[in-house]
Amino acid sequence: MKALGIGLIGTGYMGKCHALAWNAVKTVFGDVERPRLVHLAEANAELAEKRASEFGFEKATADWRRLIADPEVDVVSITTPNQFHAEMAIAALEAGKHVWCEKPMAPAYADAERMLETARASGKIAVLGYNYIQNPIIRHIKALIEEGAIGAVNHIRVEMDEDFMADPDVFFYWKSELSAGYGALDDFAVHPLSLLWYLFGHVEAVITDMVKPYASRPLKEGGRRDVENHDAANVLMRLGGGISAVLMANRAAWGRKGRIALQIFGSNGAITYDQERMNEFELYQAEGRGSEQGFRKILAGPAHLPYDRFIPAPGHGLGFNDLKIIECRELIRAISGEPSSIVTFEDGLRIEKSVHAMAQSFHERRWIEID
């Protein structure tokens, strides 16, 4: 397979994360052609030139449409705010490009549907940036569940908490606008939903409550503006196979920096995991004498593939950006026609459907069944 020509739209936190992945994927895995970093787009022309130089891209533009029209670009990474995903992804797919779009697909479900329809019509690979499922520890947890290490799973609790909206004096910005989505649900609760999808399949029914810890926020120019979406949500869920689940998400949770706390209970044991300690998990198996039963902490190491591609010794730890490199490799595998473990637009739309069902449940105050 020839080297892929890469275009990157957006150069913030996730834009840099994508750039690091494209730069490192050949070095880490060795079995792919080194991608060619062709074109970078940023709203400000001067910043675009600066970031292109820093990230290693050949060309820069302040017009993302010029990047998409570039015949040398084969794959477009989209790392812009949520409300721009649909327009950019659809344009890229219609131009014959593969797409790697950060989650969520789009604030409006109809836009997400159009993204999938366009991807199907294009025949191109279109995937979403759910890199937490690429953690070697999560892959190992999946293998343990499938081999029955804790028996039949019957209940799951998952919490996602961060504190970037915890301070009531944080200025109002786009994440609090209705145009950005429902708030905690689609801003980041889609991450634990991607873990549930990866481990157990899609959600079948939900009932939801959402809250606004702060009704308004200050503006930089003075005055205040009403918060238009919800920073915390609680969801009861039913999964396939009769599994019950609870999801709690809060982006105004003081002290929590990147927490996805997962508890999986089965008929013969339990598994616990916390994203803030992403290189370990705990396993409880109800075997042997009760006096010696207890949770065992298991540290990530070369036995948990593809950890070995990064570090030859256990206990040293991978990071968030490393998971993006793994995700990048899975995308290249998909483009090459190889089996891959990645969230396609098909699966991403089902995650979006779950989120919209949760919001519907909140407004209608009832259980919603998801087709």
C-alpha positions as a LaTeX table, in Angstrom:
\begin{tabular}{lrrr}
\hline
Residue & $x$ (\AA) & $y$ (\AA) & $z$ (\AA) \\
\hline
Met1 & 0.00 & 0.00 & 0.00 \\
Lys2 & 1.33 & 3.42 & $-0.96$ \\
Ala3 & 1.92 & 6.10 & 1.62 \\
Leu4 & $-1.29$ & 7.90 & 2.52 \\
Gly5 & $-1.50$ & 11.66 & 2.02 \\
Ile6 & $-2.87$ & 13.26 & 5.19 \\
Gly7 & $-4.92$ & 16.41 & 5.65 \\
Leu8 & $-5.62$ & 17.82 & 9.13 \\
Ile9 & $-8.42$ & 20.29 & 9.90 \\
Gly10 & $-8.04$ & 21.91 & 13.33 \\
Thr11 & $-4.87$ & 22.26 & 15.39 \\
Gly12 & $-6.06$ & 22.42 & 18.98 \\
Tyr13 & $-5.67$ & 19.69 & 21.58 \\
Met14 & $-7.07$ & 16.91 & 19.41 \\
Gly15 & $-5.49$ & 18.27 & 16.23 \\
Lys16 & $-2.07$ & 17.96 & 17.81 \\
Cys17 & $-3.02$ & 14.49 & 19.04 \\
His18 & $-3.83$ & 13.40 & 15.47 \\
Ala19 & $-0.60$ & 14.94 & 14.19 \\
Leu20 & 1.41 & 13.04 & 16.80 \\
Ala21 & $-0.32$ & 9.81 & 15.75 \\
Trp22 & 0.31 & 10.29 & 12.03 \\
Asn23 & 3.95 & 11.16 & 12.77 \\
Ala24 & 4.53 & 8.15 & 15.05 \\
Val25 & 2.51 & 5.28 & 13.55 \\
Lys26 & 5.33 & 4.04 & 11.27 \\
Thr27 & 7.91 & 4.31 & 14.05 \\
Val28 & 5.78 & 2.37 & 16.53 \\
Phe29 & 4.34 & $-0.34$ & 14.30 \\
Gly30 & 6.83 & $-0.54$ & 11.44 \\
Asp31 & 4.48 & $-2.46$ & 9.12 \\
Val32 & 2.89 & 0.53 & 7.37 \\
Glu33 & 4.20 & 3.09 & 4.92 \\
Arg34 & 5.07 & 6.36 & 6.61 \\
Pro35 & 2.12 & 8.74 & 6.00 \\
Arg36 & 2.87 & 11.91 & 4.09 \\
Leu37 & 1.65 & 14.97 & 5.99 \\
Val38 & 0.36 & 17.01 & 3.07 \\
His39 & $-2.00$ & 19.78 & 4.10 \\
Leu40 & $-3.12$ & 21.50 & 7.32 \\
Ala41 & $-6.08$ & 23.85 & 7.78 \\
Glu42 & $-6.69$ & 26.31 & 10.59 \\
Ala43 & $-9.11$ & 29.25 & 10.67 \\
Asn44 & $-6.27$ & 31.77 & 11.04 \\
Ala45 & $-3.73$ & 31.77 & 8.18 \\
Glu46 & $-0.78$ & 32.78 & 10.35 \\
Leu47 & $-1.58$ & 30.08 & 12.91 \\
Ala48 & $-2.02$ & 27.55 & 10.10 \\
Glu49 & 1.51 & 28.26 & 8.83 \\
Lys50 & 2.92 & 28.04 & 12.35 \\
Arg51 & 1.20 & 24.74 & 13.13 \\
Ala52 & 2.12 & 23.23 & 9.76 \\
Ser53 & 5.77 & 23.93 & 10.52 \\
Glu54 & 5.48 & 22.50 & 14.05 \\
Phe55 & 3.48 & 19.40 & 13.09 \\
Gly56 & 5.44 & 18.62 & 9.90 \\
Phe57 & 2.84 & 19.38 & 7.20 \\
Glu58 & 3.95 & 20.50 & 3.74 \\
Lys59 & 1.18 & 23.03 & 3.12 \\
Ala60 & $-1.09$ & 25.27 & 5.19 \\
Thr61 & $-4.37$ & 27.04 & 4.50 \\
Ala62 & $-7.02$ & 29.10 & 6.27 \\
Asp63 & $-9.72$ & 27.52 & 4.07 \\
Trp64 & $-10.52$ & 23.90 & 4.92 \\
Arg65 & $-12.27$ & 23.49 & 1.56 \\
Arg66 & $-8.94$ & 23.97 & $-0.21$ \\
Leu67 & $-7.50$ & 21.12 & 1.85 \\
Ile68 & $-10.37$ & 18.82 & 0.91 \\
Ala69 & $-9.95$ & 19.71 & $-2.78$ \\
Asp70 & $-6.22$ & 18.88 & $-2.67$ \\
Pro71 & $-5.67$ & 15.80 & $-4.90$ \\
Glu72 & $-2.66$ & 14.78 & $-2.81$ \\
Val73 & $-4.81$ & 14.29 & 0.32 \\
Asp74 & $-6.15$ & 10.74 & 0.79 \\
Val75 & $-7.32$ & 10.94 & 4.44 \\
Val76 & $-8.82$ & 13.91 & 6.27 \\
Ser77 & $-8.50$ & 14.19 & 10.05 \\
Ile78 & $-11.31$ & 16.38 & 11.44 \\
Thr79 & $-10.62$ & 17.76 & 14.93 \\
Thr80 & $-12.78$ & 20.89 & 14.95 \\
Pro81 & $-15.61$ & 21.74 & 17.39 \\
Asn82 & $-18.59$ & 19.37 & 17.17 \\
Gln83 & $-20.89$ & 21.63 & 15.17 \\
Phe84 & $-18.52$ & 21.61 & 12.16 \\
His85 & $-18.08$ & 17.82 & 11.92 \\
Ala86 & $-20.98$ & 17.06 & 9.59 \\
Glu87 & $-20.26$ & 19.68 & 6.92 \\
Met88 & $-16.55$ & 18.86 & 6.82 \\
Ala89 & $-16.93$ & 15.08 & 6.88 \\
Ile90 & $-19.59$ & 15.08 & 4.17 \\
Ala91 & $-17.50$ & 17.37 & 1.95 \\
Ala92 & $-14.42$ & 15.18 & 2.42 \\
Leu93 & $-16.30$ & 11.96 & 1.63 \\
Glu94 & $-17.92$ & 13.50 & $-1.45$ \\
Ala95 & $-14.42$ & 14.49 & $-2.59$ \\
Gly96 & $-13.33$ & 10.85 & $-2.36$ \\
Lys97 & $-11.33$ & 11.09 & 0.87 \\
His98 & $-11.25$ & 8.70 & 3.81 \\
Val99 & $-12.31$ & 10.42 & 7.06 \\
Trp100 & $-11.07$ & 10.21 & 10.65 \\
Cys101 & $-13.46$ & 12.46 & 12.58 \\
Glu102 & $-13.34$ & 13.14 & 16.28 \\
Lys103 & $-16.39$ & 12.22 & 18.32 \\
Pro104 & $-19.26$ & 12.90 & 18.51 \\
Met105 & $-20.49$ & 12.70 & 14.92 \\
Ala106 & $-22.70$ & 15.82 & 15.07 \\
Pro107 & $-24.99$ & 17.60 & 17.56 \\
Ala108 & $-28.03$ & 16.96 & 15.32 \\
Tyr109 & $-29.01$ & 13.35 & 14.68 \\
Ala110 & $-30.17$ & 14.16 & 11.14 \\
Asp111 & $-26.66$ & 15.46 & 10.37 \\
Ala112 & $-25.13$ & 12.26 & 11.75 \\
Glu113 & $-27.46$ & 10.25 & 9.50 \\
Arg114 & $-26.32$ & 12.28 & 6.49 \\
Met115 & $-22.70$ & 11.61 & 7.43 \\
Leu116 & $-23.35$ & 7.86 & 7.39 \\
Glu117 & $-25.35$ & 8.00 & 4.15 \\
Thr118 & $-22.53$ & 9.91 & 2.48 \\
Ala119 & $-19.93$ & 7.46 & 3.79 \\
Arg120 & $-21.92$ & 4.51 & 2.42 \\
Ala121 & $-22.32$ & 6.18 & $-0.98$ \\
Ser122 & $-18.63$ & 7.11 & $-1.17$ \\
Gly123 & $-17.28$ & 3.64 & $-0.46$ \\
Lys124 & $-14.57$ & 5.29 & 1.65 \\
Ile125 & $-13.52$ & 4.43 & 5.19 \\
Ala126 & $-15.13$ & 6.77 & 7.73 \\
Val127 & $-14.31$ & 6.34 & 11.42 \\
Leu128 & $-14.68$ & 8.21 & 14.69 \\
Gly129 & $-12.04$ & 9.10 & 17.27 \\
Tyr130 & $-12.91$ & 6.82 & 20.18 \\
Asn131 & $-9.38$ & 5.97 & 21.24 \\
Tyr132 & $-10.19$ & 4.67 & 24.75 \\
Ile133 & $-11.29$ & 1.35 & 23.24 \\
Gln134 & $-7.75$ & 0.95 & 21.88 \\
Asn135 & $-6.22$ & 0.62 & 25.36 \\
Pro136 & $-4.48$ & $-2.79$ & 25.62 \\
Ile137 & $-6.03$ & $-3.11$ & 29.10 \\
Ile138 & $-9.54$ & $-2.65$ & 27.68 \\
Arg139 & $-8.78$ & $-5.23$ & 24.99 \\
His140 & $-7.68$ & $-7.66$ & 27.70 \\
Ile141 & $-10.81$ & $-6.99$ & 29.76 \\
Lys142 & $-12.88$ & $-7.84$ & 26.66 \\
Ala143 & $-10.98$ & $-11.12$ & 26.25 \\
Leu144 & $-11.54$ & $-12.01$ & 29.92 \\
Ile145 & $-15.27$ & $-11.35$ & 29.63 \\
Glu146 & $-15.55$ & $-13.41$ & 26.46 \\
Glu147 & $-13.73$ & $-16.38$ & 27.99 \\
Gly148 & $-16.00$ & $-16.29$ & 31.04 \\
Ala149 & $-13.38$ & $-15.25$ & 33.60 \\
Ile150 & $-16.07$ & $-13.60$ & 35.77 \\
Gly151 & $-19.02$ & $-15.71$ & 34.64 \\
Ala152 & $-22.11$ & $-14.22$ & 33.01 \\
Val153 & $-22.12$ & $-10.43$ & 33.26 \\
Asn154 & $-25.33$ & $-9.10$ & 34.84 \\
His155 & $-24.66$ & $-5.48$ & 35.91 \\
Ile156 & $-22.37$ & $-2.63$ & 34.90 \\
Arg157 & $-21.71$ & 0.78 & 36.44 \\
Val158 & $-19.75$ & 3.41 & 34.55 \\
Glu159 & $-18.96$ & 6.97 & 35.59 \\
Met160 & $-17.25$ & 9.68 & 33.56 \\
Asp161 & $-16.17$ & 12.78 & 35.44 \\
Glu162 & $-13.98$ & 15.79 & 34.70 \\
Asp163 & $-13.77$ & 19.18 & 36.36 \\
Phe164 & $-13.12$ & 21.60 & 33.48 \\
Met165 & $-16.63$ & 23.05 & 34.05 \\
Ala166 & $-16.62$ & 22.74 & 37.86 \\
Asp167 & $-15.70$ & 26.36 & 38.60 \\
Pro168 & $-18.83$ & 28.58 & 38.43 \\
Asp169 & $-16.59$ & 31.47 & 37.35 \\
Val170 & $-15.31$ & 29.75 & 34.19 \\
Phe171 & $-16.27$ & 31.97 & 31.25 \\
Phe172 & $-19.08$ & 30.90 & 28.94 \\
Tyr173 & $-17.73$ & 29.26 & 25.77 \\
Trp174 & $-18.98$ & 27.12 & 22.92 \\
Lys175 & $-19.32$ & 23.89 & 24.91 \\
Ser176 & $-22.22$ & 25.47 & 26.83 \\
Glu177 & $-24.11$ & 26.43 & 23.67 \\
Leu178 & $-27.09$ & 24.39 & 22.52 \\
Ser179 & $-25.50$ & 24.20 & 19.08 \\
Ala180 & $-22.71$ & 22.09 & 20.62 \\
Gly181 & $-25.18$ & 19.42 & 21.77 \\
Tyr182 & $-26.82$ & 18.27 & 24.98 \\
Gly183 & $-23.75$ & 18.83 & 27.18 \\
Ala184 & $-22.17$ & 16.05 & 29.20 \\
Leu185 & $-24.07$ & 13.36 & 27.29 \\
Asp186 & $-22.66$ & 13.93 & 23.82 \\
Asp187 & $-19.61$ & 15.98 & 24.76 \\
Phe188 & $-17.93$ & 13.10 & 26.56 \\
Ala189 & $-20.37$ & 10.46 & 27.84 \\
Val190 & $-20.08$ & 9.01 & 24.35 \\
His191 & $-16.68$ & 7.71 & 25.48 \\
Pro192 & $-18.08$ & 5.31 & 28.12 \\
Leu193 & $-20.80$ & 4.42 & 25.62 \\
Ser194 & $-18.06$ & 3.43 & 23.17 \\
Leu195 & $-16.57$ & 1.18 & 25.88 \\
Leu196 & $-19.97$ & $-0.44$ & 26.51 \\
Trp197 & $-20.38$ & $-0.96$ & 22.76 \\
Tyr198 & $-16.92$ & $-2.51$ & 22.46 \\
Leu199 & $-17.37$ & $-4.81$ & 25.45 \\
Phe200 & $-21.07$ & $-5.69$ & 25.32 \\
Gly201 & $-22.83$ & $-4.27$ & 22.27 \\
His202 & $-25.26$ & $-1.41$ & 21.95 \\
Val203 & $-27.71$ & 0.03 & 24.46 \\
Glu204 & $-31.31$ & $-1.18$ & 24.08 \\
Ala205 & $-33.31$ & 1.09 & 26.44 \\
Val206 & $-32.68$ & 4.17 & 28.62 \\
Ile207 & $-34.22$ & 6.53 & 31.14 \\
Thr208 & $-32.36$ & 9.75 & 31.93 \\
Asp209 & $-32.07$ & 12.74 & 34.23 \\
Met210 & $-29.90$ & 15.77 & 33.42 \\
Val211 & $-28.96$ & 18.81 & 35.51 \\
Lys212 & $-27.29$ & 22.20 & 35.19 \\
Pro213 & $-25.01$ & 22.77 & 38.20 \\
Tyr214 & $-24.81$ & 26.44 & 37.15 \\
Ala215 & $-27.63$ & 28.16 & 35.32 \\
Ser216 & $-25.42$ & 30.89 & 33.83 \\
Arg217 & $-21.75$ & 31.76 & 33.34 \\
Pro218 & $-19.85$ & 35.05 & 33.11 \\
Leu219 & $-18.83$ & 36.51 & 29.75 \\
Lys220 & $-15.31$ & 37.83 & 29.14 \\
Glu221 & $-16.74$ & 41.12 & 27.93 \\
Gly222 & $-18.91$ & 41.44 & 31.02 \\
Gly223 & $-22.36$ & 40.30 & 32.00 \\
Arg224 & $-23.60$ & 36.72 & 32.00 \\
Arg225 & $-25.11$ & 34.22 & 29.59 \\
Asp226 & $-27.47$ & 31.36 & 30.34 \\
Val227 & $-25.97$ & 27.87 & 30.07 \\
Glu228 & $-27.89$ & 26.19 & 27.27 \\
Asn229 & $-27.11$ & 22.52 & 27.92 \\
His230 & $-26.55$ & 20.18 & 30.87 \\
Asp231 & $-23.19$ & 19.51 & 32.54 \\
Ala232 & $-24.28$ & 16.34 & 34.39 \\
Ala233 & $-26.46$ & 13.37 & 33.54 \\
Asn234 & $-27.58$ & 10.08 & 35.12 \\
Val235 & $-28.84$ & 7.23 & 32.95 \\
Leu236 & $-30.33$ & 3.83 & 33.69 \\
Met237 & $-29.77$ & 1.46 & 30.78 \\
Arg238 & $-30.62$ & $-2.01$ & 29.58 \\
Leu239 & $-28.12$ & $-3.81$ & 27.37 \\
Gly240 & $-28.48$ & $-7.02$ & 25.41 \\
Gly241 & $-28.64$ & $-10.32$ & 27.25 \\
Gly242 & $-30.54$ & $-8.85$ & 30.17 \\
Ile243 & $-27.58$ & $-6.81$ & 31.46 \\
Ser244 & $-28.53$ & $-3.75$ & 33.53 \\
Ala245 & $-26.27$ & $-0.71$ & 33.51 \\
Val246 & $-25.89$ & 2.73 & 35.07 \\
Leu247 & $-24.11$ & 5.67 & 33.42 \\
Met248 & $-23.24$ & 8.83 & 35.34 \\
Ala249 & $-21.48$ & 11.73 & 33.59 \\
Asn250 & $-20.39$ & 15.04 & 35.09 \\
Arg251 & $-18.09$ & 17.63 & 33.57 \\
Ala252 & $-18.40$ & 19.84 & 36.67 \\
Ala253 & $-16.92$ & 17.30 & 39.12 \\
Trp254 & $-14.18$ & 18.95 & 41.18 \\
Gly255 & $-11.05$ & 16.83 & 41.50 \\
Arg256 & $-11.78$ & 14.49 & 38.59 \\
Lys257 & $-9.46$ & 15.00 & 35.63 \\
Gly258 & $-10.16$ & 12.17 & 33.20 \\
Arg259 & $-12.13$ & 9.56 & 35.08 \\
Ile260 & $-14.00$ & 6.73 & 33.43 \\
Ala261 & $-14.69$ & 4.35 & 36.32 \\
Leu262 & $-15.97$ & 1.01 & 35.04 \\
Gln263 & $-17.32$ & $-1.74$ & 37.29 \\
Ile264 & $-18.39$ & $-5.01$ & 35.67 \\
Phe265 & $-20.17$ & $-7.59$ & 37.83 \\
Gly266 & $-20.63$ & $-11.20$ & 36.80 \\
Ser267 & $-21.90$ & $-14.45$ & 38.26 \\
Asn268 & $-18.39$ & $-15.50$ & 39.26 \\
Gly269 & $-16.47$ & $-12.30$ & 39.82 \\
Ala270 & $-15.95$ & $-8.66$ & 38.93 \\
Ile271 & $-13.64$ & $-6.33$ & 37.01 \\
Thr272 & $-12.92$ & $-2.69$ & 37.88 \\
Tyr273 & $-11.08$ & $-0.09$ & 35.80 \\
Asp274 & $-10.46$ & 3.67 & 36.04 \\
Gln275 & $-9.23$ & 5.73 & 33.07 \\
Glu276 & $-7.20$ & 7.95 & 35.42 \\
Arg277 & $-5.15$ & 4.81 & 36.12 \\
Met278 & $-5.33$ & 3.52 & 32.57 \\
Asn279 & $-2.43$ & 1.08 & 32.85 \\
Glu280 & $-4.04$ & $-1.19$ & 35.42 \\
Phe281 & $-7.28$ & $-2.98$ & 36.28 \\
Glu282 & $-8.53$ & $-5.15$ & 39.11 \\
Leu283 & $-9.92$ & $-8.66$ & 38.77 \\
Tyr284 & $-11.97$ & $-10.52$ & 41.38 \\
Gln285 & $-12.71$ & $-14.21$ & 40.88 \\
Ala286 & $-14.90$ & $-16.11$ & 43.31 \\
Glu287 & $-12.65$ & $-19.15$ & 43.36 \\
Gly288 & $-10.68$ & $-20.99$ & 46.00 \\
Arg289 & $-11.02$ & $-20.39$ & 49.74 \\
Gly290 & $-13.09$ & $-17.38$ & 50.70 \\
Ser291 & $-10.44$ & $-16.35$ & 53.21 \\
Glu292 & $-8.02$ & $-15.58$ & 50.34 \\
Gln293 & $-10.41$ & $-14.14$ & 47.78 \\
Gly294 & $-9.93$ & $-10.50$ & 46.83 \\
Phe295 & $-9.29$ & $-8.10$ & 43.98 \\
Arg296 & $-5.98$ & $-8.58$ & 42.16 \\
Lys297 & $-4.32$ & $-5.54$ & 40.58 \\
Ile298 & $-2.96$ & $-6.29$ & 37.11 \\
Leu299 & $-0.50$ & $-3.87$ & 35.50 \\
Ala300 & $-0.23$ & $-3.36$ & 31.75 \\
Gly301 & 2.76 & $-5.00$ & 30.10 \\
Pro302 & 4.02 & $-6.57$ & 26.86 \\
Ala303 & 1.58 & $-9.48$ & 27.30 \\
His304 & $-1.25$ & $-6.99$ & 26.66 \\
Leu305 & $-0.81$ & $-6.36$ & 22.93 \\
Pro306 & 0.11 & $-3.95$ & 21.40 \\
Tyr307 & 1.73 & $-2.51$ & 24.55 \\
Asp308 & 4.90 & $-4.35$ & 23.42 \\
Arg309 & 5.20 & $-2.06$ & 20.38 \\
Phe310 & 5.79 & 0.90 & 22.69 \\
Ile311 & 7.64 & $-0.44$ & 25.75 \\
Pro312 & 9.40 & $-3.80$ & 26.38 \\
Ala313 & 8.84 & $-3.81$ & 30.16 \\
Pro314 & 5.60 & $-4.06$ & 32.20 \\
Gly315 & 4.44 & $-1.35$ & 34.57 \\
His316 & 5.93 & 1.59 & 32.67 \\
Gly317 & 2.62 & 2.73 & 31.20 \\
Leu318 & 1.07 & 4.06 & 28.03 \\
Gly319 & $-0.66$ & 7.44 & 27.68 \\
Phe320 & $-3.61$ & 9.06 & 25.91 \\
Asn321 & $-1.59$ & 9.92 & 22.80 \\
Asp322 & $-0.31$ & 6.34 & 22.56 \\
Leu323 & $-3.92$ & 5.13 & 22.28 \\
Lys324 & $-4.36$ & 7.54 & 19.38 \\
Ile325 & $-1.37$ & 5.98 & 17.64 \\
Ile326 & $-2.99$ & 2.54 & 18.03 \\
Glu327 & $-6.23$ & 3.97 & 16.65 \\
Cys328 & $-4.31$ & 5.44 & 13.71 \\
Arg329 & $-2.88$ & 2.00 & 12.96 \\
Glu330 & $-6.38$ & 0.49 & 13.08 \\
Leu331 & $-7.57$ & 3.13 & 10.60 \\
Ile332 & $-4.73$ & 2.29 & 8.21 \\
Arg333 & $-5.64$ & $-1.41$ & 8.56 \\
Ala334 & $-9.25$ & $-0.59$ & 7.65 \\
Ile335 & $-8.16$ & 1.44 & 4.60 \\
Ser336 & $-5.95$ & $-1.50$ & 3.57 \\
Gly337 & $-8.94$ & $-3.85$ & 3.76 \\
Glu338 & $-7.62$ & $-5.68$ & 6.82 \\
Pro339 & $-9.73$ & $-6.58$ & 9.88 \\
Ser340 & $-9.63$ & $-3.69$ & 12.35 \\
Ser341 & $-11.05$ & $-2.68$ & 15.70 \\
Ile342 & $-12.38$ & 0.83 & 15.25 \\
Val343 & $-15.64$ & 2.77 & 15.58 \\
Thr344 & $-17.05$ & 3.22 & 12.08 \\
Phe345 & $-19.76$ & 5.73 & 11.20 \\
Glu346 & $-22.17$ & 2.75 & 11.30 \\
Asp347 & $-21.43$ & 2.03 & 14.97 \\
Gly348 & $-20.98$ & 5.71 & 15.74 \\
Leu349 & $-24.51$ & 6.46 & 14.56 \\
Arg350 & $-25.87$ & 3.85 & 17.00 \\
Ile351 & $-23.95$ & 5.56 & 19.81 \\
Glu352 & $-25.44$ & 8.88 & 18.65 \\
Lys353 & $-28.89$ & 7.28 & 18.61 \\
Ser354 & $-28.39$ & 6.19 & 22.23 \\
Val355 & $-27.46$ & 9.75 & 23.23 \\
His356 & $-30.50$ & 11.24 & 21.50 \\
Ala357 & $-32.72$ & 8.61 & 23.12 \\
Met358 & $-31.31$ & 9.64 & 26.49 \\
Ala359 & $-32.15$ & 13.29 & 25.81 \\
Gln360 & $-35.63$ & 12.31 & 24.62 \\
Ser361 & $-36.11$ & 10.28 & 27.78 \\
Phe362 & $-35.19$ & 13.31 & 29.90 \\
His363 & $-37.67$ & 15.58 & 28.14 \\
Glu364 & $-40.49$ & 13.01 & 28.08 \\
Arg365 & $-39.75$ & 11.57 & 31.54 \\
Arg366 & $-40.03$ & 7.94 & 30.47 \\
Trp367 & $-38.10$ & 4.87 & 29.32 \\
Ile368 & $-37.12$ & 4.98 & 25.63 \\
Glu369 & $-36.59$ & 1.77 & 23.67 \\
Ile370 & $-33.81$ & 1.99 & 21.06 \\
Asp371 & $-34.48$ & 0.14 & 17.81 \\
\hline
\end{tabular}
